[in-house]
Amino acid sequence: MVLKKLSEIKKLLDNKPVKRLVLGAAHDLQSLGAVIKASNDNIISPVLIGDEKEIRKIASEKNYNLENVQIIHEPVIEKTSEMAVKMVSNNEADVLMKGNVGTSVLLIVVLNKEWGLRTGNLLSHIAVFEVETYHKLIAVTDVAMNISPNLKDKISIVNNSVSCLNMLGVDVPKIAVLGAVEMVNESMQATLDAALLSKMNQRDQIKNCIIDGPLAFDNAISLESAVHKGIRSEVAGDTDLLLMPDIEVGNVLYKSLVFFARAKVASVILGAAAPIVLTSRSDSEQARYDSILLAAATAK
Ligand code: COD
């Protein structure tokens, strides 16, 4: 199955149980809007943790109905992340969502050794884009969690992403490992990692996907561009997942797609005990709603 639009993820949730989502630091206009919409659409049943007065103020300004929404009053923002994470580790929630709190603040709480959401896997971020000029959804990783992944980390990031894409109906994802060039250059670590990942995939050390790299961005997404450069590749022009060299490149691509290309995006942290919706401050309410869809589709 090939999905072209993020809204199609909703179909994957038909006949599946409604997921319990906990939103920490819930006094956040856009997150609250997305959560209420997803609740009204029967995708999630939400629990909001935060300053109840603030939450109700936003809701009344926006005319949100909080009648069927559980609110846990906690005015100290720092405590809300801990409470939300503990709800997930106690199996009282299926999805964690970041509200009005910094990304690294929440991630540090998630990684707490005693009661955090570690599973022994590397946690990684995936962003799934709907770009008008591309023929299917395309995912990008890691643009928000792992700062400078090494080869071992990249293998884990690939495995996390493959499981996520499988749940979106992509059985054998095509993965382009990006570099600045498509030739191996011993001075560019990204090209060395890409070549190793491709060979490991050929030898079945990394399974259930087709990996090619190094590929430059243009050959990864355009067959014409690959042919023009004489590159023979099963992945070129039909990529499902772009594996980024590091967080800087990934984050710039993410923002370029959203702001220049007006792409829609859904994103989630994978590899933890439950999916984590971790949108950034500049993400729209729609992006937050689509991220909830993605998290619900990938939750156990
Ligand atoms: N998966 C599993 N465990 C991890 C991961 C991971 N991805 N990252 C760190 N850990 C574990 C380590 O094994 C260690 O036990 C502990 O957590 C601390 O590790 P450090 O010291 O390397 O990590 P921290 O605490 O300094 O930072 C972890 C963050 C995730 C907070 C850090 O990597 C970070 O700030 N990432 C970028 C977040 C960000 O600013 N994104 C914004 C983009 S919008």
Residues whose N, C-alpha, C, O or C-beta is under 5 A from the ligand:
A	BS01	COD	T103 S104 L107 I108 L111 N121 L122 L123 V143 A144 M145 I147 S280
